Amino acid sequence: NNEVRILQGYLSRLSETYPQIPPVEVSGVFGTATRDAVYAAQQLFGLPVDGIVRINTWNAISDAYRDLLYGEYAADGQYGGTTLSEG
């Protein structure tokens, strides 16, 4: 799944700066490692910790990724409109 690959890429890059977020392999499969990284990101960003990537989680992760790469000059994160979860 391409959307899961994008999420995993964001989480993988964030894990290099935020040790609370475990690194994940970019595989396109939303498995346990991705879920655990989502849990960690949700906790870090003050969101409900449920392991499901809805709009608020997606925006927090993509905004943090954007800020790491580009600072304040990046466009807002783009939520693909698909809820992502393990399985």
Short mmCIF file of the C-alpha atoms (twelve columns), coordinates in Angstrom:
data_MODEL
# 
_entry.id   MODEL 
# 
loop_
_atom_site.group_PDB 
_atom_site.id 
_atom_site.type_symbol 
_atom_site.label_atom_id 
_atom_site.label_alt_id 
_atom_site.label_comp_id 
_atom_site.label_asym_id 
_atom_site.label_seq_id 
_atom_site.Cartn_x 
_atom_site.Cartn_y 
_atom_site.Cartn_z 
_atom_site.pdbx_PDB_model_num 
ATOM 1  C CA . ASN A 1  0.000  0.000  0.000  1 
ATOM 2  C CA . ASN A 2  1.568  3.278  -1.108 1 
ATOM 3  C CA . GLU A 3  -0.052 5.326  1.673  1 
ATOM 4  C CA . VAL A 4  1.415  2.964  4.273  1 
ATOM 5  C CA . ARG A 5  4.838  3.309  2.594  1 
ATOM 6  C CA . ILE A 6  4.597  7.095  2.888  1 
ATOM 7  C CA . LEU A 7  3.610  6.817  6.558  1 
ATOM 8  C CA . GLN A 8  6.470  4.395  7.218  1 
ATOM 9  C CA . GLY A 9  8.920  6.714  5.482  1 
ATOM 10 C CA . TYR A 10 7.782  9.600  7.676  1 
ATOM 11 C CA . LEU A 11 8.014  7.488  10.830 1 
ATOM 12 C CA . SER A 12 11.413 6.119  9.868  1 
ATOM 13 C CA . ARG A 13 12.797 9.631  9.371  1 
ATOM 14 C CA . LEU A 14 11.194 10.903 12.576 1 
ATOM 15 C CA . SER A 15 12.750 8.022  14.526 1 
ATOM 16 C CA . GLU A 16 16.183 9.462  13.702 1 
ATOM 17 C CA . THR A 17 15.325 12.629 15.655 1 
ATOM 18 C CA . TYR A 18 12.801 11.364 18.185 1 
ATOM 19 C CA . PRO A 19 14.179 8.290  19.999 1 
ATOM 20 C CA . GLN A 20 10.689 7.635  21.412 1 
ATOM 21 C CA . ILE A 21 9.596  6.541  17.928 1 
ATOM 22 C CA . PRO A 22 11.036 3.159  16.963 1 
ATOM 23 C CA . PRO A 23 12.373 2.850  13.406 1 
ATOM 24 C CA . VAL A 24 10.204 0.993  10.908 1 
ATOM 25 C CA . GLU A 25 10.946 -0.722 7.625  1 
ATOM 26 C CA . VAL A 26 9.265  0.821  4.589  1 
ATOM 27 C CA . SER A 27 7.390  -2.248 3.374  1 
ATOM 28 C CA . GLY A 28 3.877  -1.051 2.617  1 
ATOM 29 C CA . VAL A 29 2.484  -3.448 5.234  1 
ATOM 30 C CA . PHE A 30 0.908  -1.938 8.354  1 
ATOM 31 C CA . GLY A 31 2.120  -4.504 10.857 1 
ATOM 32 C CA . THR A 32 3.107  -4.520 14.524 1 
ATOM 33 C CA . ALA A 33 6.267  -2.406 14.071 1 
ATOM 34 C CA . THR A 34 4.329  0.312  12.251 1 
ATOM 35 C CA . ARG A 35 1.558  0.208  14.834 1 
ATOM 36 C CA . ASP A 36 4.112  0.553  17.653 1 
ATOM 37 C CA . ALA A 37 5.718  3.537  15.915 1 
ATOM 38 C CA . VAL A 38 2.276  5.103  15.494 1 
ATOM 39 C CA . TYR A 39 1.558  4.524  19.210 1 
ATOM 40 C CA . ALA A 40 4.827  6.273  20.074 1 
ATOM 41 C CA . ALA A 41 4.146  9.186  17.727 1 
ATOM 42 C CA . GLN A 42 0.619  9.609  19.055 1 
ATOM 43 C CA . GLN A 43 1.935  9.688  22.617 1 
ATOM 44 C CA . LEU A 44 4.744  12.098 21.688 1 
ATOM 45 C CA . PHE A 45 2.385  14.489 19.918 1 
ATOM 46 C CA . GLY A 46 -0.306 14.407 22.628 1 
ATOM 47 C CA . LEU A 47 -2.893 12.473 20.627 1 
ATOM 48 C CA . PRO A 48 -5.165 9.610  21.700 1 
ATOM 49 C CA . VAL A 49 -3.012 6.473  21.574 1 
ATOM 50 C CA . ASP A 50 -4.940 3.927  19.526 1 
ATOM 51 C CA . GLY A 51 -2.505 2.989  16.741 1 
ATOM 52 C CA . ILE A 52 -4.916 4.127  14.043 1 
ATOM 53 C CA . VAL A 53 -3.858 6.848  11.607 1 
ATOM 54 C CA . ARG A 54 -6.767 9.190  11.173 1 
ATOM 55 C CA . ILE A 55 -6.499 12.805 10.065 1 
ATOM 56 C CA . ASN A 56 -5.110 14.208 13.362 1 
ATOM 57 C CA . THR A 57 -2.411 11.548 13.599 1 
ATOM 58 C CA . TRP A 58 -1.556 11.855 9.908  1 
ATOM 59 C CA . ASN A 59 -1.271 15.637 10.186 1 
ATOM 60 C CA . ALA A 60 0.891  15.482 13.320 1 
ATOM 61 C CA . ILE A 61 3.277  12.955 11.735 1 
ATOM 62 C CA . SER A 62 3.448  14.653 8.356  1 
ATOM 63 C CA . ASP A 63 3.842  18.112 9.913  1 
ATOM 64 C CA . ALA A 64 6.694  16.895 12.131 1 
ATOM 65 C CA . TYR A 65 8.332  15.227 9.115  1 
ATOM 66 C CA . ARG A 66 7.943  18.360 7.023  1 
ATOM 67 C CA . ASP A 67 9.354  20.530 9.791  1 
ATOM 68 C CA . LEU A 68 12.391 18.262 10.134 1 
ATOM 69 C CA . LEU A 69 13.143 18.427 6.440  1 
ATOM 70 C CA . TYR A 70 12.113 21.923 5.490  1 
ATOM 71 C CA . GLY A 71 11.406 23.993 8.560  1 
ATOM 72 C CA . GLU A 72 8.655  26.572 8.389  1 
ATOM 73 C CA . TYR A 73 8.703  26.828 4.598  1 
ATOM 74 C CA . ALA A 74 6.928  23.579 3.780  1 
ATOM 75 C CA . ALA A 75 3.306  23.182 2.730  1 
ATOM 76 C CA . ASP A 76 0.815  21.600 5.099  1 
ATOM 77 C CA . GLY A 77 0.793  17.785 5.235  1 
ATOM 78 C CA . GLN A 78 -1.613 16.135 2.879  1 
ATOM 79 C CA . TYR A 79 -3.970 13.621 4.387  1 
ATOM 80 C CA . GLY A 80 -4.779 11.075 1.706  1 
ATOM 81 C CA . GLY A 81 -8.298 10.527 3.024  1 
ATOM 82 C CA . THR A 82 -7.694 6.905  4.007  1 
ATOM 83 C CA . THR A 83 -7.728 5.690  7.613  1 
ATOM 84 C CA . LEU A 84 -4.740 3.382  8.147  1 
ATOM 85 C CA . SER A 85 -4.454 0.670  10.775 1 
ATOM 86 C CA . GLU A 86 -2.779 -2.678 11.415 1 
ATOM 87 C CA . GLY A 87 -3.896 -5.574 9.310  1 
# 
